[in-house]
Amino acid sequence: MLEFLLHFFIGLAGSAAIFAVFFRLSAARTTSVPFGLIFFGLACGALAVYLSPWATPAALLVYAAMSLKEHLEERRDRKERPTSGSGSH
């Protein structure tokens, strides 16, 4: 049970930190509470108990990589989007 709780809180804190970093880097102004992070923590706890303790850092790494990919695509799309003051419609 202790191992589950440890990995639950590591997964929750890690995913919240990754979410906060990429939210800060994005152009978004508001967000709702990311309840999905609780499920991420639960998954980290369960995977650590039933699969391997290394599942938690692996899951956090995958989440960070996906967030980085999404951020880079969003930034690229913002650069490619024509500005509203260009006069062309």
N, C-alpha and C positions, 0 to 999 in steps of 0.2 A: 504494500500500500504506500509505503514511503517513497519507493522508486516511482510509482505512478504520479504521486503528488509533486515530486521534484521535477519530473519531466513535463508535467502539465504546466507548472508555473514557469519553467524555462521556455517552453513552447509559446505560452501566452505572452510573456514579457518580450521574447525575441520577435514574435510576429507583430506585436504592438509597436515595437521600436522600428521595425522595417516599414510598417504601415505609416508611422509618423514621419519618417525620413522621406519617403516617396510622396506622401501627401504634401509635405513642405516644399518639395521640388516641383510639384505639379502646379498648374495654373488654377487649380480649384480653390474656391473661396470658402465653401462650407462642406460639411460632410455629416452623415448620420453616424451614430455609434456603431462601430464594426463588430457586431455580435458574432460574425463568422470566426473571429479570432478565438472565441471560447471553444468552438468546435475544433479549431486547429490545435489548441492546447490539449483537448481531450484525445485527439488523434495521436499527438506526440506521446502522451502518457501511455496510451494503450499500445502503441508500437514499441515503446521502450520496454514494456513488461513482456509482451508476447513475441516480439521479433528481435530487437537488439537496442541497447541504449544509444547506439550510433544513429538510430533512425531520427532522433530529435535534431541533431545538427544537420543531417542530410535533408530533412524536410525544411528546415529554416534556410538552408542554402538554395534549395529549389524555389522556395517562395521569394527569396531575395533576387534570384536570377530572373524569375518571371516578372517581378516588379520592375527590375531594371530594363528588361526588354520592352515592357509596356511604356515605361517612361521615355525611352529612346524613340519609340514609334510615335508617341504623342508629340514629342519635341520636333521630330521630322515633319509630321503632319502640320504643325503650327507654322513651320518655316515655309512649307509648300503652299499653304493656304494664301490666296491673294488677300491683300489688305482691303478693308471696306472703303477706304478713301481713294482708291486707284482710279475710279471713274468708269471702269469697264464693267458691263453687266452681262 
